[in-house]
Amino acid sequence: METQHSTMQVGRVQDSGMQDHAMQSKEMHDAAMQHGSMDSAAAVTKRVTIVGAGFSGTLTAIRLLHFADSPVEICLIEREEGYRYGGLAFGQASTIWEHMLNIQAGRITLRRERPEDFLEWANEQADRSAWPQKWQYHAFGVACVVPRRIFSQYLAERLRDAVADADPGVTLREVSGETIDVRAEGAGYAVKYADASPQGGVHHLHCDQVILATGHLSPVQAPFYHRIKDSDRFLADPYAPGAQDRFRAVGPDETVLVTGSALSSFDAVVSLIHAGHQGQILICSRGGHMHGTYPVDHEHDIWQARRPPFLDAEKLTAEVVVEGIAAEYAHLRDQHGVEQGSALDAVFPERVMKAWEPYVIELISRMDPRDVRMLLDRYKSLVVTNRTSTVREIGGVVRSRMQGFNGAPKTVSALSAGIQDMRLVEDGTKIRVVFEDQPDMLVDRVVNCLGNNTDYERPDHPLWNGLVNGHKYAQPQTRTHRGIEVGAHGQLVAANGEIARSLFCVGPMRQGDETTRRGRLGAFVFSIGTLRNQCFDTATEVLRRLRSASDEEQMDIPDGIHHCLVRSCDWIVGDLALPAKERDVTRLRERLLGYARQSAYPNAVDYLQAQDRTERRKYRGILNDDLADFGAAVAREFGLTAQQAQRTVSMLTTLVEKHAVHNLCDITKLAGWDAQYGDQVKHAPKKDA
């Protein structure tokens, strides 16, 4: 379906592998038409453009549609239709039905404030007509695994629902095309893109706010690939459109070398097996590290651990840190009585790494950035494979084939070795792999699973290269050199250190910030939970800036003070600079804090947790009326001018809402998730048919 609007293609979905996606796109288009998005664009006063419609871009659009309460057009641009509503991880172009999410169904809700949302959708609302029979009659429970393709459909249908439930004047416009450039234009930005039509027209779109959700950079291309990079026996990107066809082209008895041992290597093994491959698969990494497998009865838990003693050192060198971590980890294993091969042993590393997140923040802030980067590079495989294990439906596929059984020989092996070179031999039908410290090996195919590039200093992505090296709107993340430098809400930080007011990002390009700001490591720098928080927070901040575009004082609220209501109230009172007695200033501060805790904050949470537009309007009305009454009371009680009272209420509203968003994104509240989620699922799952 192709609908033209100002030379733009709206809701254009190519072959997605799911029959209902084209229909969903048309329904979203029709819903937008009913709200007046197509032919009344002139009435739209604001525009937010999201570049990239994968997981992060789609979810950010959903959140904008949820909370926008004044006319705004949300423009969602995607260059590869097979990635729409899912990106690399969940998109139709990059996955098969046998690719599973490495997280249980009870933890993958798109809405942190409604943990039961996915289970309710999957069990009661999802259109299962295009699902394989295995899944058509499956009842999802809290601990179930979920095919990634189902998650992609969940994103698409929740986007459709958000369009239908949006306020009048709040519209979605979907565009198929590649964004070429983003540059400052007046108070906003101009987005330049080439549409996906055969003519390939180039267009300019003026935007008040821009959110970059471009996903990962291209896969790492190691130097030893240079002789084989153009061979059809080398698969450079196992998630690229057409990659599954390449897996199906592998001969059933061919020997395949998979370089890298992170989760993408497990995906490659699954792809090969379900393409009919029965030959040998070698998973090669320098350190030989591999993800473990969660026990059958595994439940996620969040521990607390003491501050490692080595942090008391006056100077944190790389040597001090490595020795200190090893000693503290050994201490914790002994303290918890961890036995080799036990159920606790399987999950112990990731629980320790989660408990250490606050100390990772301190560690990175105190170390020389060059040492930080060196350690992250040197121990990347160790960190990634230990930060998370795999659900049995993923890990078991690989581990069982590493073991073999009577009549079912071992077909998967792990190889710890450094690779020096690869070259085509025997008329290009084989690849000779030259190792650093063991004999050469002949294989039939090589699959690259070394992960994606993270260095934005010289990115091969044209848009990002222009933003970093052309316009200087962005700079590589300073302490980790992974991703880009961003503000607290994902605002780009320019080369001169200035924080953008209208240019944001969500997704893997924030991974260095997630490590520096929150201590996250491994896949948790871009996990579903991490990105879900980013999309929620960035969407609400973008809408706040649209509402406050002419209020310079609102825009200058210091980053981070909203984390604490005490600091927020202190800042508001200090900002007023009242010529009053210290006693009255203290009393005003206490009055603001008491009101924030007892009334404004609960009302804000009710608003953010509302299920639909009707509830949101109701709670927004309650919140606004209550704040107006409070402002009048404070003005009388403390002799404030009308302007001072208005500013006090305005600042308090903003900081309380930001505090509520921050708390709703607090991942530590997931401790005890199983009982919490199970109680909130309205429809108890039935047994599998």
Rosetta blueprint (number, residue, H / E / L):
1 M L
2 E L
3 T E
4 Q E
5 H E
6 S L
7 T L
8 M E
9 Q E
10 V E
11 G L
12 R L
13 V L
14 Q L
15 D L
16 S L
17 G L
18 M L
19 Q L
20 D H
21 H H
22 A H
23 M H
24 Q H
25 S H
26 K H
27 E H
28 M H
29 H H
30 D H
31 A H
32 A H
33 M H
34 Q H
35 H L
36 G L
37 S L
38 M L
39 D L
40 S L
41 A H
42 A H
43 A H
44 V L
45 T L
46 K L
47 R E
48 V E
49 T E
50 I E
51 V E
52 G L
53 A L
54 G L
55 F H
56 S H
57 G H
58 T H
59 L H
60 T H
61 A H
62 I H
63 R H
64 L H
65 L H
66 H H
67 F H
68 A L
69 D L
70 S L
71 P L
72 V E
73 E E
74 I E
75 C E
76 L E
77 I E
78 E E
79 R L
80 E L
81 E H
82 G H
83 Y H
84 R L
85 Y L
86 G L
87 G H
88 L H
89 A H
90 F H
91 G L
92 Q L
93 A L
94 S L
95 T L
96 I L
97 W L
98 E L
99 H L
100 M E
101 L L
102 N L
103 I L
104 Q L
105 A H
106 G H
107 R H
108 I L
109 T L
110 L L
111 R L
112 R L
113 E L
114 R L
115 P L
116 E L
117 D H
118 F H
119 L H
120 E H
121 W H
122 A H
123 N H
124 E H
125 Q H
126 A L
127 D L
128 R L
129 S L
130 A L
131 W L
132 P L
133 Q H
134 K H
135 W H
136 Q H
137 Y L
138 H L
139 A L
140 F L
141 G L
142 V L
143 A L
144 C L
145 V L
146 V L
147 P E
148 R H
149 R H
150 I H
151 F H
152 S H
153 Q H
154 Y H
155 L H
156 A H
157 E H
158 R H
159 L H
160 R H
161 D H
162 A H
163 V H
164 A H
165 D H
166 A L
167 D L
168 P L
169 G L
170 V E
171 T E
172 L E
173 R E
174 E E
175 V E
176 S E
177 G E
178 E E
179 T E
180 I E
181 D E
182 V E
183 R E
184 A E
185 E E
186 G L
187 A L
188 G E
189 Y E
190 A E
191 V E
192 K E
193 Y E
194 A E
195 D E
196 A L
197 S L
198 P L
199 Q L
200 G L
201 G L
202 V E
203 H E
204 H E
205 L E
206 H E
207 C E
208 D L
209 Q E
210 V E
211 I E
212 L E
213 A L
214 T L
215 G L
216 H L
217 L L
218 S L
219 P E
220 V L
221 Q L
222 A L
223 P H
224 F H
225 Y H
226 H L
227 R L
228 I L
229 K L
230 D L
231 S L
232 D L
233 R L
234 F E
235 L E
236 A L
237 D L
238 P L
239 Y L
240 A L
241 P L
242 G L
243 A H
244 Q H
245 D H
246 R H
247 F H
248 R H
249 A L
250 V L
251 G L
252 P L
253 D L
254 E L
255 T L
256 V E
257 L E
258 V E
259 T E
260 G L
261 S L
262 A L
263 L H
264 S H
265 S H
266 F H
267 D H
268 A H
269 V H
270 V H
271 S H
272 L H
273 I H
274 H H
275 A L
276 G L
277 H L
278 Q L
279 G L
280 Q L
281 I E
282 L E
283 I E
284 C E
285 S E
286 R L
287 G L
288 G L
289 H L
290 M L
291 H L
292 G L
293 T E
294 Y L
295 P L
296 V L
297 D L
298 H L
299 E L
300 H L
301 D L
302 I L
303 W L
304 Q L
305 A L
306 R L
307 R L
308 P L
309 P H
310 F H
311 L H
312 D H
313 A L
314 E L
315 K L
316 L L
317 T L
318 A H
319 E H
320 V H
321 V H
322 V H
323 E H
324 G H
325 I H
326 A H
327 A H
328 E H
329 Y H
330 A H
331 H H
332 L H
333 R H
334 D H
335 Q H
336 H H
337 G L
338 V L
339 E L
340 Q L
341 G L
342 S L
343 A H
344 L H
345 D H
346 A H
347 V H
348 F H
349 P H
350 E H
351 R H
352 V H
353 M H
354 K H
355 A H
356 W L
357 E H
358 P H
359 Y H
360 V H
361 I H
362 E H
363 L H
364 I H
365 S H
366 R H
367 M L
368 D L
369 P H
370 R H
371 D H
372 V H
373 R H
374 M H
375 L H
376 L H
377 D H
378 R H
379 Y L
380 K H
381 S H
382 L H
383 V H
384 V H
385 T H
386 N H
387 R H
388 T L
389 S L
390 T E
391 V L
392 R H
393 E H
394 I H
395 G H
396 G H
397 V H
398 V H
399 R H
400 S H
401 R H
402 M H
403 Q H
404 G L
405 F E
406 N L
407 G L
408 A E
409 P L
410 K L
411 T L
412 V E
413 S E
414 A E
415 L E
416 S E
417 A L
418 G L
419 I E
420 Q E
421 D E
422 M E
423 R E
424 L E
425 V E
426 E L
427 D L
428 G L
429 T L
430 K E
431 I E
432 R E
433 V E
434 V E
435 F E
436 E L
437 D L
438 Q L
439 P L
440 D L
441 M E
442 L E
443 V E
444 D L
445 R E
446 V E
447 V E
448 N E
449 C L
450 L L
451 G L
452 N E
453 N L
454 T L
455 D E
456 Y L
457 E L
458 R L
459 P L
460 D L
461 H L
462 P H
463 L H
464 W H
465 N H
466 G H
467 L H
468 V H
469 N H
470 G H
471 H L
472 K L
473 Y L
474 A L
475 Q L
476 P E
477 Q L
478 T L
479 R L
480 T L
481 H L
482 R L
483 G E
484 I E
485 E L
486 V E
487 G L
488 A L
489 H L
490 G L
491 Q E
492 L E
493 V E
494 A L
495 A L
496 N L
497 G L
498 E L
499 I E
500 A E
501 R E
502 S E
503 L E
504 F E
505 C E
506 V L
507 G L
508 P H
509 M H
510 R H
511 Q H
512 G H
513 D H
514 E H
515 T H
516 T H
517 R H
518 R H
519 G L
520 R L
521 L L
522 G H
523 A H
524 F H
525 V H
526 F L
527 S L
528 I H
529 G H
530 T H
531 L H
532 R H
533 N H
534 Q H
535 C H
536 F H
537 D H
538 T H
539 A H
540 T H
541 E H
542 V H
543 L H
544 R H
545 R H
546 L H
547 R H
548 S L
549 A L
550 S L
551 D L
552 E H
553 E H
554 Q H
555 M H
556 D L
557 I L
558 P L
559 D L
560 G L
561 I H
562 H H
563 H H
564 C L
565 L H
566 V H
567 R H
568 S H
569 C H
570 D H
571 W H
572 I H
573 V H
574 G H
575 D H
576 L H
577 A L
578 L L
579 P L
580 A L
581 K L
582 E H
583 R H
584 D H
585 V H
586 T H
587 R H
588 L H
589 R H
590 E H
591 R H
592 L H
593 L H
594 G H
595 Y H
596 A H
597 R H
598 Q H
599 S H
600 A H
601 Y H
602 P H
603 N H
604 A H
605 V H
606 D H
607 Y H
608 L H
609 Q L
610 A L
611 Q L
612 D L
613 R H
614 T H
615 E H
616 R H
617 R H
618 K H
619 Y H
620 R H
621 G H
622 I H
623 L H
624 N H
625 D H
626 D H
627 L H
628 A H
629 D H
630 F H
631 G H
632 A H
633 A H
634 V H
635 A H
636 R H
637 E H
638 F H
639 G L
640 L L
641 T L
642 A H
643 Q H
644 Q H
645 A H
646 Q H
647 R H
648 T H
649 V H
650 S H
651 M H
652 L H
653 T H
654 T H
655 L H
656 V H
657 E H
658 K H
659 H H
660 A H
661 V H
662 H H
663 N H
664 L H
665 C L
666 D L
667 I H
668 T H
669 K H
670 L H
671 A L
672 G L
673 W H
674 D H
675 A H
676 Q H
677 Y H
678 G H
679 D H
680 Q H
681 V L
682 K L
683 H L
684 A L
685 P L
686 K L
687 K L
688 D L
689 A L
